[in-house]
Every structure is written in structure tokens, then in C-alpha cells.
Amino acid sequence: MNKHPLTLFVIIVSTFLLSSCWDINEPQRMYYINAVGVDFKDNLYEVYVQFINFDDVAKSEQPNPNIVPAEVGYAKGRTVDEAIYKLYNSSDQKIFWGHMRYMVFSESALEDERGIPAIDTFIRYRDTRYQIWVYCTKDPMNEILLTTPLLEGSHAVSKLSNPINPTRNETFILPRNLRDIVIGLNEPSHEINLPYVTMKKDWATSKEATEETFFSGIGILSKDGFKGSIENVSARGFQWTHNETKQGELTIKLDNHEDYLSVSIEKLKIIVEPIIKNKKQVSFEFHININATINGYKTKVTTDELRKKIKKEMRKEIRETYREGLKLDADIYRLSEVLYRDNVKMWKRLEENGKIPLTENSISKINIHINKINPGRKTFAETIKE
């Protein structure tokens, strides 16, 4: 042992080195990005990043008024990356991207093929995930990112951070993440429908009306850029054309009555079948199965009348949304992909730039089967008459 003092010294020092954590990042010394907004003005990208305070996430029943729930940083650049690096220069701590939940793009940021490189920037970064939700808007980006959730909740549980929860009540829009965008833009018809977000004063406290984010419809993004949006009543038909709908509302007017009746649509299942004619033309038949539950109506009405009116109104909404899509040269129901999956030879014969030509008559039939009409809780007299 005495013959090798240097060896003993090296072993002791190495032991201390192995027990150290040289590259550890202390959580309190980092800023956590919850959301990113991207706009484009005057030939420059404008990037907004939303930091959230995790003290606000773990708050008690009595929120601390001194806690700042969120803060938004802002920078411009010729590319998205250039703007992000400018934000790094103004940050006090290291910025961590691994907790990012959603991104919002303005219409101008998605136009003229600008959206693809902007989205690609975030996909290539190793800390981001494909589960990040994506939205589009025309409203000021700063207002959307600084909107406080209802009851002054944390931004980590806002509508945009967790869109699945509110869409369980009504699936008016279909949430989309980065994975959906990559798949949608790389498969026929090379388009994807994004939730369209606006600001709306639907809520109020005892002091004032408050603005909240609002899912107003869908925006259509293609590889060539942003095609436009379909909003409000015109977008209602989209929820009846995919199997992700958990619950939807339909309001109908009955014969010989001045009142309206609202029904809840549940357990929706749809199959779209391409019909080939003369090996030169294709049309599509929609086969839809649903359950319906009556909400808040007091009169005598037969199930036959209810079934007839529900089917009529649903067909009307599906066709109206489809026509609005045609105005934007958009394959809103991804009929090109349906044909591609079913008959790729026919798709190759008809396709132009990745999608097949569509007209108003391309949807030849909409078959709707109502499995069950539920009268709901029978607190009053029976309202359905067989």
C-alpha cells in the first residue's frame, strides 16, 4: 500500500467524481413552455412562447393572488428558429420544451407554404413530442395565450392544453396533434382539418364579462398552404362524418308545432363506401348509425316523426359543410383517402395532385339508421308515442 500512494489517491478522487451530478438541471432554474404561437407579418415570423408557473398548477383551494399564472415572450425573425434564439437571449433561465402542450398558428403563418417549414421546425427538435395539439386562428396571438381559464384555473388545464375534456360534452371539432398533421399532409388528399380558435365573451364574473377561447369551426391546411376556414353553423356537418364523435346536439322543428326540439346524438358509427361507375366515375355513400336522446320537450310526438326529422336535419348539415369545403377547393371529408384505401387503381386513374375531382353530386347518398330513441328521464308524462 505504501509503495503506491499515487494509485490510492487516484482511486479516492475517482470515487468522489463518480458520485457527482455535473449536468443536473435544477427544476427551479428552468422556464417551462406550455404553448407557442406563430404569426407572420411584414415578411417576418413572430413567435410567442407561453411560460406557466407550476406553483399555480399545484395551488391549494385558495389560489395565491401573488402568483403570476403565465407570461408570454415575443420575438421576430426571418425564420422561426431565429426568433426563438432571440427569446433565448432575453431569458433569465434555461428554457425547457419537453412540457409543451399546444401550438397556435395564425392564418398568415400557414399561407403560401409557410406553415410546413414552421411546423417542421418544432417536429425536428428532440424535446418536443408528436402529441402536441395544433390550432389555427385569426385573432391576436397574445390575447389567446394570455387568456385565463375559467375560475382562474391553471393554464396547464386550459381548453387548448386539454381539448379532449370539453369535446366529450360536444364533439363540434376534432382535436389534432402533430402526428395527425404529418399523416394528413402525406396521404391523399394531402389536407388536414385544424380546430379554428377565436375569442368570445360567453362568461362573466360578478365584476365583468370575461373573454375565453372558443372552438368556432375548422381551418383547412394543405401542403400548398392555408385554404380557409369553415365556421359556426356551416361547420356543424363535420361532427357527423367521423367515428371520434362522443356526443353532439341536433335541433329540429317538428310538423304542426311552433316549438323546437333538441336531441343528443351518441354512439355514432360511420362507413363511407365508394361507388365506381363505368370505371370512370366515383361517388360516395355515407352509412351512419346513431342513438338519439330527447332533451326538454313536452308534447305528443311519434318516433316515426322524430326519426324522419333527425335524418333530414343531419343530412342537411353534412351537405352544407361539404359545399362550404368545395368553395375552398377542400376535400373536407377526405373522400380521396377513402377511394385510395378501397381502390388504389381507380384513385390513380382519377387523382390530380393527390386528390380526386369532387362535385356536389360526389356524395350520392346519405343513409342514416337510428338504432334507438331514448326519451330520457321520465319526470313528466310520456313524450314519445309509438
C-alpha positions in Angstrom: 0.0 0.0 0.0 2.9 2.4 0.9 4.6 1.6 -2.4 1.7 3.1 -4.5 0.4 6.3 -2.8 -0.4 7.8 -6.2 -2.6 4.9 -7.1 -4.5 5.2 -3.8 -5.0 8.9 -4.3 -6.4 8.4 -7.9 -8.9 5.8 -6.6 -10.2 8.1 -3.9 -10.6 11.1 -6.2 -12.4 8.9 -8.8 -14.9 7.8 -6.2 -15.9 11.4 -5.5 -16.2 12.1 -9.2 -18.5 9.1 -9.9 -20.9 10.2 -7.1 -21.3 13.7 -8.6 -24.0 15.0 -10.9 -22.3 17.5 -13.1 -25.1 18.0 -15.7 -28.1 18.1 -13.4 -30.7 20.8 -14.2 -32.5 22.1 -11.1 -36.2 22.4 -11.8 -36.5 25.8 -10.1 -33.8 27.1 -12.5 -35.7 26.5 -15.7 -38.7 28.1 -17.5 -41.3 25.6 -18.8 -43.0 26.3 -22.1 -46.7 25.4 -22.2 -47.7 26.9 -25.6 -46.2 28.5 -28.6 -47.9 30.9 -31.1 -46.6 31.7 -34.6 -47.6 34.7 -36.7 -46.2 36.2 -39.9 -46.2 39.9 -40.6 -44.0 42.2 -42.8 -42.1 39.1 -44.1 -41.0 38.2 -40.6 -42.1 35.3 -38.3 -43.4 36.4 -34.9 -43.0 33.8 -32.3 -44.8 33.9 -28.9 -43.9 31.5 -26.1 -46.1 31.0 -23.0 -44.3 30.1 -19.7 -46.5 28.8 -16.9 -45.8 28.9 -13.2 -46.0 25.4 -11.7 -46.8 26.9 -8.3 -50.1 27.8 -9.9 -50.6 24.2 -11.0 -50.2 22.8 -7.6 -52.1 25.5 -5.8 -54.5 24.8 -2.9 -58.2 25.5 -2.8 -57.4 29.2 -2.1 -55.4 30.5 -5.0 -52.5 32.8 -4.3 -53.2 36.2 -5.9 -49.5 37.0 -5.9 -48.6 34.1 -8.3 -48.3 35.1 -12.0 -50.0 32.1 -13.7 -48.4 32.7 -17.1 -46.2 35.1 -19.0 -45.7 35.4 -22.8 -42.4 36.2 -24.5 -42.2 37.6 -28.0 -39.6 37.9 -30.8 -39.3 38.4 -34.6 -37.1 36.6 -37.1 -36.6 35.7 -40.7 -37.2 32.1 -39.6 -38.9 30.6 -36.6 -35.6 29.4 -35.3 -34.1 32.9 -35.5 -37.0 34.3 -33.4 -36.6 31.5 -30.9 -32.9 32.2 -30.4 -33.7 35.9 -29.8 -36.0 34.7 -27.0 -33.2 32.7 -25.5 -31.1 35.9 -25.3 -33.8 37.6 -23.2 -34.5 34.7 -20.9 -33.1 34.6 -17.3 -33.1 30.8 -17.1 -32.8 27.8 -19.3 -35.9 27.2 -21.4 -37.3 23.6 -21.3 -39.5 22.4 -24.3 -40.5 19.0 -23.0 -43.8 20.1 -21.4 -45.2 22.0 -24.4 -48.9 21.1 -24.8 -50.1 23.1 -27.8 -49.2 25.4 -30.7 -51.4 28.1 -32.3 -50.7 29.3 -35.9 -52.2 32.4 -37.5 -53.7 32.2 -40.9 -50.9 34.3 -42.4 -48.3 31.9 -40.8 -49.9 29.0 -42.6 -50.4 30.6 -46.0 -48.2 30.2 -49.1 -46.3 27.1 -47.9 -45.0 29.0 -44.8 -46.8 26.6 -42.4 -44.9 23.5 -43.4 -41.3 24.7 -42.5 -42.7 26.4 -39.4 -44.3 23.1 -38.2 -41.2 21.2 -39.3 -39.0 23.3 -37.0 -40.8 22.0 -33.9 -41.0 18.4 -35.1 -37.3 18.2 -35.6 -36.4 19.5 -32.1 -35.7 16.5 -29.9 -37.5 17.7 -26.8 -40.9 18.2 -28.5 -43.4 15.4 -28.9 -45.9 14.4 -31.6 -48.8 14.6 -29.1 -48.7 18.4 -29.1 -52.1 19.9 -30.0 -52.3 22.3 -33.0 -54.8 25.1 -33.7 -55.2 28.0 -36.1 -56.7 31.4 -35.6 -57.2 34.9 -37.0 -57.3 36.6 -33.5 -54.3 38.3 -31.8 -51.9 35.6 -30.7 -51.0 37.4 -27.4 -54.7 37.5 -26.3 -55.2 33.8 -26.9 -52.0 32.8 -25.0 -52.8 35.1 -22.0 -56.5 34.1 -21.7 -57.1 32.9 -18.1 -59.1 29.6 -17.9 -62.5 29.6 -16.2 -62.4 30.1 -12.4 -58.9 31.3 -12.7 -57.6 27.8 -13.3 -54.1 26.9 -14.3 -53.1 27.3 -17.9 -51.9 23.7 -17.8 -55.6 22.6 -17.7 -57.0 25.1 -20.1 -59.2 24.2 -23.1 -56.3 24.4 -25.5 -54.0 22.4 -23.3 -56.5 19.6 -22.9 -59.1 19.7 -25.7 -60.3 16.1 -25.1 -62.2 17.0 -21.9 -64.5 19.7 -23.4 -65.1 17.7 -26.6 -66.7 14.9 -24.5 -69.7 17.2 -24.0 -70.0 18.1 -27.6 -67.5 17.0 -30.3 -68.1 20.0 -32.5 -64.4 19.9 -33.6 -61.9 17.1 -33.7 -58.6 17.9 -31.8 -55.5 17.5 -33.9 -51.9 16.9 -32.9 -48.6 17.0 -34.7 -48.8 13.3 -35.6 -52.2 13.8 -37.2 -50.8 16.7 -39.3 -47.8 14.7 -40.5 -50.1 11.8 -41.6 -52.8 14.0 -43.1 -50.4 16.0 -45.2 -48.6 13.0 -46.5 -51.7 11.0 -47.5 -54.5 11.8 -50.0 -55.9 14.3 -50.2 -52.8 15.9 -48.6 -55.0 18.2 -46.4 -55.8 18.3 -42.7 -58.6 20.0 -40.8 -57.4 22.0 -37.8 -59.6 23.3 -34.9 -60.2 27.0 -35.5 -59.9 29.1 -32.3 -61.5 32.6 -31.7 -62.1 34.7 -28.7 -65.6 35.1 -27.3 -67.3 36.7 -24.2 -69.6 33.9 -23.2 -68.7 34.0 -19.5 -68.8 36.7 -16.7 -67.9 37.1 -13.1 -69.6 39.4 -10.6 -67.2 42.1 -11.8 -67.0 41.9 -15.5 -67.5 39.8 -18.7 -64.5 37.6 -19.4 -63.1 36.5 -22.8 -62.5 32.8 -23.3 -61.1 30.8 -26.2 -63.8 29.3 -28.4 -63.8 26.5 -30.9 -65.7 28.2 -33.8 -65.0 25.7 -36.6 -62.3 24.2 -38.7 -59.4 25.5 -40.8 -58.1 23.6 -43.8 -54.3 23.2 -44.2 -52.7 21.7 -47.3 -49.1 21.3 -48.5 -49.7 24.4 -50.6 -50.8 26.5 -47.6 -53.9 27.6 -45.7 -57.1 27.3 -47.7 -59.5 29.0 -45.4 -61.9 28.3 -42.6 -65.5 26.9 -42.1 -67.1 28.3 -39.0 -70.2 28.2 -36.8 -73.3 26.7 -38.4 -71.6 25.9 -41.6 -69.1 23.6 -39.9 -71.7 21.6 -38.0 -71.8 18.7 -40.5 -68.2 17.7 -39.9 -69.0 16.1 -36.5 -71.4 13.6 -38.1 -68.8 12.3 -40.5 -66.1 10.6 -38.3 -66.2 8.0 -35.6 -64.5 10.2 -32.9 -67.7 12.0 -32.1 -68.6 11.2 -28.5 -71.8 13.4 -28.3 -73.4 16.0 -30.4 -76.5 18.2 -30.4 -79.1 18.5 -33.1 -82.1 20.9 -33.0 -85.2 20.1 -35.2 -88.6 21.7 -35.9 -91.5 19.3 -35.7 -94.5 19.3 -38.0 -97.5 21.3 -36.9 -95.6 22.7 -33.9 -94.1 26.2 -33.3 -91.5 24.8 -30.8 -88.2 23.3 -31.5 -86.8 20.0 -30.1 -83.1 19.3 -29.3 -81.7 15.8 -29.2 -78.4 14.4 -28.2 -76.6 12.2 -30.8 -74.5 9.5 -29.4 -72.7 6.2 -30.4 -72.1 7.5 -33.9 -70.6 5.0 -36.3 -70.0 5.8 -40.0 -68.8 3.9 -43.0 -68.1 5.7 -46.3 -68.4 3.5 -49.4 -67.0 4.5 -52.8 -69.3 3.5 -55.7 -67.5 3.1 -59.1 -69.4 3.8 -62.3 -68.2 2.7 -65.7 -64.6 2.7 -64.4 -64.5 6.5 -65.0 -66.7 8.0 -62.2 -66.9 7.6 -58.5 -69.4 8.7 -56.0 -69.7 8.1 -52.2 -72.4 6.7 -50.0 -72.5 7.5 -46.3 -73.8 4.9 -43.9 -74.4 6.3 -40.5 -75.7 4.6 -37.3 -76.6 6.7 -34.2 -78.6 6.8 -31.0 -80.7 9.8 -30.1 -81.8 11.1 -26.7 -84.6 13.7 -26.3 -83.9 16.8 -24.3 -86.5 19.0 -22.7 -89.7 18.8 -24.7 -93.3 18.4 -23.7 -95.7 17.3 -26.4 -97.0 14.3 -28.1 -94.8 13.1 -30.9 -94.3 9.8 -32.7 -90.9 8.1 -33.1 -91.5 7.9 -36.8 -91.7 11.7 -37.0 -88.6 12.1 -34.8 -86.6 9.7 -37.0 -87.7 11.5 -40.1 -86.7 15.0 -38.8 -83.4 13.9 -37.3 -82.3 12.2 -40.5 -83.4 15.3 -42.6 -81.5 17.8 -40.4 -78.4 15.6 -40.2 -78.3 15.2 -44.0 -78.7 18.9 -44.4 -75.8 19.8 -42.1 -73.5 17.2 -43.7 -74.1 18.6 -47.2 -73.9 22.2 -46.2 -70.4 21.7 -44.7 -69.4 19.7 -47.7 -70.5 22.5 -50.0 -68.5 25.0 -48.0 -65.5 22.8 -48.4 -65.9 22.7 -52.1 -65.9 26.6 -52.2 -62.4 26.4 -50.7 -61.3 23.6 -53.1 -61.0 21.4 -50.0 -61.8 17.7 -49.6 -63.4 18.3 -46.2 -64.4 14.6 -45.6 -61.2 13.2 -47.1 -63.1 11.3 -49.8 -59.9 10.9 -51.8 -58.3 8.9 -49.0 -61.4 6.7 -48.8 -61.0 5.8 -52.5 -57.2 5.4 -52.1 -57.7 2.9 -49.3 -60.5 1.0 -51.1 -59.4 1.0 -54.8 -55.9 2.4 -55.4 -56.1 1.7 -59.2 -59.2 3.8 -59.5 -57.6 6.5 -57.4 -54.5 6.6 -59.7 -56.8 6.9 -62.7 -58.7 9.9 -61.3 -56.3 11.8 -59.0 -54.9 15.2 -59.8 -52.2 16.5 -57.5 -53.0 13.9 -54.8 -56.8 14.2 -54.7 -59.7 13.2 -56.9 -62.1 15.9 -58.5 -65.2 16.4 -56.4 -68.6 18.0 -57.1 -71.8 18.5 -55.1 -73.0 15.2 -56.5 -70.0 13.2 -55.4 -71.9 12.4 -52.2 -74.7 10.3 -53.9 -76.4 9.0 -50.8 -76.5 9.6 -47.0 -78.1 6.6 -45.3 -78.9 7.2 -41.6 -80.1 4.5 -39.3 -81.3 5.5 -35.8 -80.8 2.4 -33.6 -82.6 3.8 -30.6 -84.5 6.9 -29.5 -84.2 7.4 -25.7 -86.9 9.6 -24.1 -84.6 10.4 -21.2 -85.7 10.6 -17.6 -89.5 10.5 -17.5 -90.2 13.1 -14.8 -93.3 14.3 -16.6 -95.8 12.4 -18.8 -94.5 10.3 -21.6 -93.5 12.4 -24.6 -92.9 9.8 -27.2 -95.8 7.9 -28.7 -95.3 4.7 -30.7 
